[in-house]
Amino acid sequence: MRYVLHVASPVLVRAPKDPDELIGPARDGAARVMRAAIRAGAERVVMTSSVAAASRRVGGPDCECDETVWTDPDAPGVDAYTRSKTIAERTAWEIIGAEGGATTLAVVNPSVILGPVLGRDFSPSIGLVQRLLAGKVPGLPCLGFDFVDVRDLADLHLRAMTSPAAAGRRFIGAGEFAWIADIAGILKARLGLEAAKVPTRALPDFVLRLVGLFDRDLGAMNGYLGHRYTYSSAKAQSVLGWKARSLEETIADCARSLIAVGAV
């Protein structure tokens, strides 16, 4: 066995009442994969983490993070998903450091993943584009994120898997930053009539904050309102020669695939 890719980690649309429903499986799953790979004599393990594990405090000043940043899982306001990704990645690094032997570890930390779907079973991040196309959102909140195409992310995993220079390193996989309004604008421009239901009006911040009082999932977004938190993929570009495609291509291909599979 030469390579092991650990890409599975639970992602829930609704935050669980018990955070360990996410944290336990993520942490323990990472530990099992790492130890199994080491026992099998794998040359390289590539783990899919998240920029959630490489972030400063949500609600703090706008900033750009790189691979030197580690999220504090015990900081106030850190949600269960962020804690699970951070703790799972820390666990993998601890095991490889203590027990790795000849096995090496590389970690990919993706931002919000979009791109073409293969069917109607897709991730919550894809649901953003689906809901915009279907007109299921009343307006466009002042929220923005770094996005990355799933095809580019697959390419980054392959580079992290095969490059000798990737051993012992984290690699952020992030493309362009965009506000939700930017996504809506791309859909309108690239899809025309097929994007007729995409909203155009802004959703005032107070509306999201008010709804967040009754919906803890939406309430978790309040710290992102109006903030521009970005992530640098300079290391992936310089060390692995990785490059992200344009956001316009990613959004358009994602939307057209959703329409093709009947998800809109």
Summary of the structure (lengths in Angstrom):
residues: 264
radius of gyration: 18.8
end to end distance: 41.8
largest distance: 57.4
contacts: 865
relative contact order: 0.17
helix: 46%
strand: 16%
